[in-house]
Amino acid sequence: MTTSFKTVRVIAAATDRPARVPTYNIATSKANDKHNQWPTLLQATGPAANHEYAEIAAGPTGAGPFTNGLKTVYIAGYTGPI
């Protein structure tokens, strides 16, 4: 059985995008997601020519604790906004 994860492009939080790009906390360690409560995503390595990837903005706090009211996702190998 194969599991496929949604690929997203993570961008820096910007003041011109809050209405159209959701902002998430990004967990980088499965240890923070002990109960699999957060969606697991893959990070695109760069912008897609035809916008094939959804964009999300990285939350301002980096790795948890995630108590700022934003939703959280888990991205293994997360490298930062691109």
N, C-alpha and C positions, 0 to 999 in steps of 0.2 A: 504494500500500500504506500503510495507517495502522497506527501502533503505539500501543497503549494501555498506559499505565503504571498500576500500582496506586496508589490514593490512600490516604494514611495521615494520621492526626492525630498530631502530634508533641507529647508532653507532657514536662514537666520530670521528671527522675529523682526518684522519691519512695521513701521507705523502706517504704511500705505496699504497693508494687506490684511488687517485683522478681520475685515468683513468677508473676505473671500478665501482665506487660507486658515484652516484651524490650527491652533497652537496646542502642542502636547508636551508633557514631560516625557523624557525618553529614558527608560531603564536600560542599562547596558549589561546587567548581570542577572542571570536567571535566579540567583540567590534572593534577589529582591522580589521575585515573582513566584514565590513558593507554591502558591495555590493556582497558578496559571490564570490569574484574574485579568491579565492584560492581553490585548491582541499582540501577536508576534508579527512583525513586519520585516522586510528586507530593505536595505538602503540602496538606492540607485547610486552609481559611482559618478554620475554627472547628469547634466540636463539632457533630456531626450529631444531629438530633432522635431518630433511631431507631438510633443506633450503626452506621450504614452503613459507617463507615471503621474499619479496624484501627487500634489505638493502638500506638505505639512510644515509648519514652523516649529522650530525647537523652542521649548520653554526656557525661561530665563535662569532656572535654578540648576540645570544639569542633573546629575545623578541624585536620587532621593535623599531625604524623605520627601514624599510627594504630597504635601499638605497645603498646596497653594490653590486648590480648586480646579486645576486643569486635569483633563483626562490623561492617562498614562498609557504608553505603548512600550513594548520590549523590542529592541533592535540589537541582535547579536553583532558584535564587531562595529558598532556605530563609530563613525569617524568625525562627526561634527557637521555643521551645515555646509552645503556646497552651493 
